């Protein structure tokens, strides 16, 4: 059944890429949409309930709210969805790594005139203030399985 679902998602993804809108990256997504994407990236495929449970520690959202966000992500081309029984299963069509690279490129361009050296210099000068200003984050159990996402800026 998992192979069938994976195959359906792949076929749906190819069909969507052929004619539908493709999400360019994090600049096309809101903060909440990115948080939902994080849940989907961690699980590689997820239902609305899965995403809702992932967000629960930080954001107790109604099922219908999460459904609306995932519907928007599908329309933007960030995820694909396949009907499985009564529920839809969502899979990422936007790569985590490409999304992170795009976000970093935009940060560099906007705040540091494209200079990595200026970013590094800034971080060196302000590193102490980052450690004290950051609120404690709730650690999701699924993050333990993904070192790349553990380090991400989302």
C-alpha positions in Angstrom: 0.0 0.0 0.0 2.9 2.4 0.8 4.3 1.7 -2.7 1.0 2.4 -4.3 0.6 5.7 -2.4 4.2 6.7 -3.2 3.5 5.9 -6.9 0.3 7.9 -6.9 2.1 10.9 -5.4 4.8 10.7 -8.0 2.3 10.5 -10.8 0.3 13.4 -9.4 3.5 15.4 -8.9 4.5 14.9 -12.6 1.0 15.8 -13.8 1.0 18.9 -11.6 4.4 20.0 -12.8 3.3 19.7 -16.4 0.5 22.3 -16.2 0.0 23.7 -12.8 1.6 26.6 -10.9 5.0 25.8 -9.3 6.0 27.4 -6.0 9.2 29.4 -6.4 10.3 29.0 -2.8 9.8 30.4 0.7 9.1 34.0 -0.6 5.8 32.6 -1.9 4.8 31.2 1.5 3.6 32.7 4.8 5.1 31.7 8.1 2.2 29.3 8.8 2.5 27.8 5.4 6.2 27.2 6.0 5.5 25.6 9.3 3.1 23.2 7.6 5.7 22.5 4.9 8.2 21.7 7.7 5.7 19.0 9.0 5.4 17.6 5.5 9.1 17.6 4.8 9.7 15.7 8.0 7.2 13.0 7.2 7.6 13.0 3.4 3.8 12.6 3.2 1.2 13.7 5.7 -2.5 14.1 6.3 -4.2 17.1 7.7 -4.4 15.4 11.1 -0.6 14.7 10.9 0.2 18.3 10.2 -2.3 19.5 12.9 -0.6 17.3 15.5 2.9 18.5 14.5 1.8 22.1 14.9 -0.1 21.5 18.2 2.7 22.3 20.7 3.2 25.8 19.3 0.0 26.5 17.4 -3.3 24.7 18.4 -5.2 25.2 15.2 -8.5 23.8 14.1 -8.6 20.9 11.6 -10.3 23.2 9.1 -7.7 25.9 9.4 -4.9 23.4 8.7 -7.0 22.0 5.8 -7.3 25.5 4.3 -3.5 26.1 4.6 -2.7 22.8 2.9 -5.2 23.6 0.2 -3.4 26.9 -0.4 -0.1 25.1 -0.5 -1.5 22.7 -3.1 -2.8 25.6 -5.2 0.6 27.3 -5.0 2.3 24.1 -6.1 4.3 23.6 -2.9 2.7 20.2 -2.2 0.8 17.5 -4.1 -2.1 15.7 -2.7 -3.6 12.3 -3.4 -6.9 11.0 -2.2 -6.5 8.0 0.1 -9.8 6.8 1.4 -11.6 9.8 2.9 -8.5 11.8 3.5 -5.9 13.5 1.3 -2.2 12.7 1.7 0.1 15.7 1.0 3.7 15.3 -0.2 6.2 18.1 -0.8 6.9 19.2 -4.4 9.0 22.0 -3.0 12.4 20.7 -1.9 13.6 21.6 1.6 17.2 22.2 0.5 16.2 24.4 -2.5 13.8 26.3 -0.3 16.6 26.9 2.3 19.0 28.0 -0.4 16.5 30.5 -1.8 15.8 32.0 1.6 19.4 32.4 2.3 20.1 34.0 -1.1 17.2 36.5 -0.5 18.6 37.3 3.0 22.0 37.9 1.6 20.7 40.1 -1.3 18.3 42.1 0.8 20.3 42.8 4.0 23.9 42.2 3.0 24.1 43.3 -0.7 24.9 39.7 -1.7 28.0 39.6 0.4 28.6 36.4 2.5 31.5 38.2 4.2 29.2 40.9 5.5 26.8 38.3 6.8 29.7 36.5 8.6 31.0 39.7 10.0 27.6 40.7 11.2 27.1 37.3 12.9 30.5 37.5 14.5 29.7 41.0 15.9 26.2 40.0 17.2 26.6 36.3 18.1 26.2 37.0 21.9 22.9 38.8 21.5 21.4 35.9 19.5 22.0 33.4 22.3 20.2 35.5 24.9 17.3 36.8 22.8 16.1 33.5 21.4 13.0 32.0 23.1 13.2 28.3 24.1 11.7 26.2 21.3 9.5 23.2 21.7 11.4 20.3 20.2 9.2 18.1 17.9 10.0 14.4 18.3 10.2 14.0 14.5 13.1 16.5 14.3 15.4 13.9 15.8 15.2 11.9 12.6 16.3 14.8 10.3 19.6 16.6 11.1 19.1 19.0 8.1 15.7 20.2 9.5 17.1 20.4 13.0 19.5 23.0 11.7 17.0 24.9 9.6 16.0 28.5 10.2 12.3 27.9 10.1 
